[in-house]
Amino acid sequence: MASFVATHCAHGKRARRPSGVIKLHASSSTKPRFQLRSLDKFFWYTAADGITRLATSSDTPGVVPLQTNAYTFAPSQFAHQPYPSTFPLGGIWPPEELRDLVCAVGNEYADCVGDECYTDTICADAFCHHTLENWQKATQGWQDYFELRMTESRGVGVFTKQAFKEGHVLGWYAGELKTLDDCNEGDYVMEIEIGEIPAFDEPTEATVFIDGATRGNWTRFINHSCDAYAVFRVRRVGNIRIMGVEAVKDVPEGVELTVNYGDEYYGLQTKKICCCGAENCVGKGRRARGARIKKCRRRNPPDV
């Protein structure tokens, strides 16, 4: 958990996630009586014994993450941050709305995912009228396409309910947008560039962090694989930049959806050792060097 980690993205764009993904489950063997009111508020997974349990996070002990299919941020967190050098002149700062912070600028004109999900349809109109609000509606019903289950060795994972084709956009990484000063190095944090995105071989100048520890959507549960089905990829919805999840090969029905977290997360020199089991797994032959192991701990469901 000591470093942020780059994962591969298209066209030289980078995303980052830190090490140590740990999914936990609740002490209750069944959903409480308030389940009908909390199905869309919390995350539930199916355990190995077939019982549905509450999913929790090690980042915030005692706090159960809420389902939030949105970007949220506190303008006050950015009040003491300098105006990003990657932004066009004359922008609003500190940001008051999402478009002030994660506006899609530069070479992203061909990267809009439009108003639909679970397809490979991409909009190349730089002046399109697609909106984040419509995208949120299109991705809200994720449980029709995916479900959370306990895996054999890697905590809670995401499993497909239907097949997808290579190139299909499967969702986006949602959560709270924070500065580095306000963001702890946790298990569910991803870094995304803001403003003009530099070329692949140039250093990143301005970023924000998408923190899904306490508020996020189902993509926070996607586990790593060295032979992954999908990648995190910078896209846009109209004029808002997002971190999309896209299939890099055909995804069958009933399999665990995975992404590659990158060499800085699971690599030859990292403390965290991969145990994905793929033929090309970077963890093969390595010995643990004090790395944290993914665990499950029992937690009580929250009050509703």
Residue pairs with C-beta under 8 A, 6 or more apart in sequence:
1 18
1 19
1 20
1 185
1 186
1 187
1 292
2 19
2 185
2 271
3 18
3 19
3 185
3 264
4 16
4 17
4 18
4 185
4 189
4 191
4 264
5 16
5 17
5 18
5 19
5 261
5 262
5 264
5 265
6 14
6 15
6 16
6 262
6 263
6 264
7 14
7 15
7 16
7 17
7 231
7 232
7 259
7 260
7 261
7 262
7 265
8 14
8 15
8 231
8 260
8 262
9 15
9 231
9 232
9 233
9 234
10 231
10 233
10 234
10 246
11 107
11 111
11 200
11 234
12 197
12 199
12 200
12 201
13 193
13 197
13 200
13 233
13 234
14 191
14 193
14 204
15 173
15 190
15 191
15 192
15 232
15 233
15 234
15 243
16 189
16 190
16 191
16 262
17 188
17 189
17 190
17 232
17 261
17 262
17 265
18 185
18 186
18 187
18 189
18 265
19 187
19 261
19 265
19 266
19 270
19 271
19 272
20 58
20 187
20 272
20 292
20 294
21 154
21 155
21 187
21 188
21 223
21 224
21 294
22 57
22 58
22 155
22 187
22 292
22 294
22 295
23 45
23 55
23 56
23 57
23 150
23 155
23 156
23 157
23 221
23 294
23 296
24 55
24 56
24 57
24 58
24 155
24 295
24 296
24 297
24 298
24 299
25 45
25 47
25 53
25 54
25 55
25 56
25 150
25 156
25 296
25 297
25 298
25 299
26 53
26 54
26 56
26 298
26 299
26 300
26 301
27 298
27 299
27 300
28 53
28 54
28 300
28 301
29 51
29 53
30 51
30 52
31 44
31 52
31 54
31 301
32 38
32 301
34 304
37 304
38 304
40 67
41 66
41 67
41 304
42 54
42 55
42 64
42 65
42 66
42 67
42 301
42 302
43 54
43 55
43 65
43 67
43 148
43 218
43 221
44 52
44 53
44 54
44 55
44 148
45 52
45 53
45 55
45 147
45 148
45 149
45 150
45 156
45 221
46 52
46 53
46 147
46 148
46 149
46 150
47 53
47 149
47 150
48 150
48 152
54 64
54 299
54 301
54 302
55 64
55 65
55 148
55 156
55 221
56 63
56 64
56 65
56 297
56 299
57 63
57 64
57 65
57 187
57 188
57 213
57 214
58 187
58 295
58 297
59 184
59 186
59 187
59 188
59 213
59 214
60 213
60 214
62 299
63 214
64 299
64 301
64 302
65 188
65 212
65 213
65 214
65 215
65 216
65 220
66 214
66 215
67 216
67 217
67 218
68 174
68 175
68 215
68 216
68 217
69 136
69 139
69 140
69 142
69 174
69 217
70 136
70 174
71 98
71 102
71 132
71 174
71 175
71 176
71 177
71 210
71 240
71 242
72 175
72 176
72 177
72 215
73 95
73 98
73 101
73 176
73 177
73 178
73 208
75 94
75 95
75 96
76 94
77 178
77 179
77 181
77 182
78 93
78 94
78 95
78 101
78 179
79 94
81 94
81 179
83 91
83 93
84 93
84 194
84 195
84 205
84 206
85 195
85 205
85 206
86 193
86 194
86 195
86 196
86 197
86 198
86 205
86 206
87 93
87 105
87 194
87 195
87 196
87 206
88 105
88 195
91 100
91 103
92 100
93 100
95 101
98 132
98 240
99 239
99 240
101 177
101 194
101 208
102 177
102 192
102 194
102 208
102 240
102 241
102 242
103 195
103 239
103 240
103 241
104 111
104 112
104 236
104 238
104 239
104 240
104 241
105 195
105 196
106 195
106 196
106 197
107 197
108 197
108 234
108 235
108 236
108 241
109 124
109 125
109 126
110 122
110 124
111 122
111 234
111 235
111 236
112 122
112 123
112 124
112 125
112 128
112 130
112 235
112 236
112 237
112 238
113 121
113 122
113 123
113 130
113 135
113 169
113 235
113 236
113 237
113 242
113 244
114 121
114 122
114 123
114 128
114 130
114 135
114 237
115 130
115 131
115 134
115 135
115 138
116 138
117 135
117 138
117 139
117 169
117 170
117 171
118 145
118 164
118 168
118 169
118 170
119 168
119 169
120 165
120 166
120 167
120 168
120 169
123 130
128 238
129 238
130 237
130 238
131 237
131 238
132 237
132 238
132 240
132 242
134 237
135 172
135 237
135 242
139 171
139 172
139 217
142 171
142 217
142 218
143 218
144 161
145 160
145 161
145 162
145 170
146 158
146 159
146 160
146 161
146 218
146 257
147 158
147 159
147 161
148 156
148 157
148 158
148 159
148 218
148 221
149 156
149 157
149 159
149 256
150 156
150 157
150 296
151 157
151 223
151 256
153 275
153 294
154 223
154 224
154 275
154 276
154 294
155 223
155 294
155 295
155 296
156 221
157 221
157 222
157 223
157 256
157 257
157 258
158 218
158 219
158 221
158 222
158 223
158 256
158 257
159 254
159 255
159 256
159 257
160 251
160 252
160 253
160 254
160 255
160 256
160 257
161 253
161 254
162 253
163 250
163 251
163 252
163 253
164 170
164 247
164 250
164 251
165 247
165 250
165 251
166 247
166 248
166 249
166 250
167 246
167 247
168 246
168 247
168 251
169 235
169 244
169 245
169 246
170 230
170 245
170 246
170 247
170 251
170 257
171 217
171 218
171 219
171 244
171 245
172 217
172 219
172 235
172 242
172 243
172 244
172 245
173 190
173 210
173 212
173 216
173 217
173 219
173 220
173 232
173 242
173 243
173 244
173 245
174 210
174 212
174 215
174 216
174 217
174 219
175 188
175 190
175 210
175 211
175 212
175 213
175 215
175 216
175 217
175 220
176 210
176 211
176 212
176 214
176 215
177 208
177 209
177 210
177 211
178 208
178 209
178 211
179 208
179 209
180 207
180 209
183 189
183 209
183 211
186 211
186 213
187 213
188 211
188 212
188 213
188 216
188 220
189 209
189 210
189 211
189 212
189 213
190 209
190 210
190 212
190 232
190 243
191 204
191 207
191 208
191 209
191 210
192 207
192 208
192 209
192 210
192 234
192 241
192 243
193 204
193 206
193 207
193 234
194 206
194 207
194 208
194 241
195 205
195 206
197 234
198 204
198 205
210 243
212 219
212 220
219 245
222 230
222 245
222 257
222 258
222 259
223 256
223 258
223 259
223 276
224 258
224 259
224 260
224 261
224 265
224 266
224 274
224 276
225 256
225 258
225 259
225 260
225 276
225 278
226 260
226 266
226 274
226 276
226 278
226 280
226 281
226 282
227 258
227 276
227 278
227 279
227 280
227 281
228 248
228 258
228 259
228 260
229 247
229 248
229 249
229 251
229 255
229 257
229 258
229 259
230 245
230 246
230 247
230 248
230 251
230 257
230 258
230 259
231 245
231 246
231 248
231 259
231 260
232 243
232 244
232 245
232 259
233 243
233 244
233 245
233 246
234 241
234 242
234 243
234 244
235 241
235 242
235 243
235 244
235 246
236 242
245 259
251 257
258 276
263 270
263 282
264 270
265 272
266 272
266 273
266 274
266 276
266 282
266 283
267 282
268 282
268 286
270 291
271 289
271 290
271 291
271 292
272 291
272 292
273 283
273 286
273 287
273 288
273 291
274 281
274 282
274 283
275 281
275 283
276 283
